[in-house]
Amino acid sequence: VLYMPKGVRFEGDYDATSEGYGKVDFKADLIANEVSVPVLLKFRLLPGTTPFVFAGGEVGYILSSSLDWSYTSGDQTEKGKEDLLKKDENGEVLINQLDYGAVFGGGFEVRLAGLTLSVEGRYHLGQANLLKQTKAGEGGGQKDEDYIRSKAIVVMAGLKF
């Protein structure tokens, strides 16, 4: 069981000239703190002190989530922060709390006088849509820009007794 922050960043610009705003630059960071349970298949490349690779899946539950956003139009900038687990006026939250995805990576173990030191790197690629669909949006099909997945690069060190 792991506790880890995950997230996704959106950056870009939008031509809002037809609405009278000109070019709008935007940036948004979605951060989700979650408890994750990975199930991995590990392959040792050599016996003894070994490098290894692994792959598998994970299921996670989001404990907290926020969206930090900003946009700039001309010389005017606006910023904000939203708690995505706070219920709206309809009693709904904006984010799904269940996350799942693929995990893969590799590492190295060294045995030292009754202890084993391990170092590994992992890439977590979420497959669940973190953006909750509103009732008005259901049935109309989901657009690509309405699908948000988490990603994480993780470096871990461990000591076995």
Disulfide bonds with the S-S distance in Angstrom:
none
